Amino acid sequence: MSAKKHASIPMYLRICEELRARIRSGEWRIGDAVDPQRQLAKRFDVSVMTVLQALTPMIQFVGENAD
């Protein structure tokens, strides 16, 4: 992906995609605890609100697919 195109994607979507990639790779499984929101915010150099925006679709997906 070009730097220009990458920059046009909102940060919360980039974070969400990275977290999903970790699930797809098997590094994380659905139901595993993720790092605390503040730690994720620090790692990605964003606010906690941006991390929450990234996590919300994942939380909704898990809730819809829970046993």
N, C-alpha and C positions, 0 to 999 in steps of 0.2 A: 504494500500500500504506500502510495506516495506521501511525503511529509505534509503536503498541502491538503490532500484528502483526509489524512489522519487528523489534522488540526481542525477540520470542519466537523468532526464527529464529537458530540458532547462528551465531556469527561466521564459523566456517570455511565454512559453507554460503553465507553472503553473499559471502565472498571468492571462493569457487569460482564462484558465479554471475556475479560481475563479470568474472572472467577468461574465462569462457565467452562472455560478451557481447562481449568484445574479439575473440574468435575469430570469432563470428558476424558481427560488423560488418566483418571483414576487416582490422582493425587488426593482429591477429596471425594467423598461419597455423599449422596443426599442424606441428610440427617446428621452429618458431622458438624461439630462446632467450628465456626470460622473465627478468625482473630477478632478481638474487640474492635468496635467501630472506631475508637480513637486511634488504635494502632493502624488500622487500614487507612484512616485519613492521613496519618503521618507518612505511611509508606507511599501513598499516591500523591502526597503533597496537595491535599484538597481539604475542604471542610467536612465535618461530620455529616452535615446535611447532604452533601454530594454522595457520600458513602451510603447514606440511607436511601437516596434515590436509586443507587445502583443495586442495593439489596432488595428493595421492594418487589420488583418483578420476580426475583428468585424465591422470595418468601411466599408470594402468591402461588407460584407454580408448585412448590412443595405442598402448600396447604390444599390445593386442588387435587393433588395426586397422592395424598396420605391414605394409608390403609384404614 
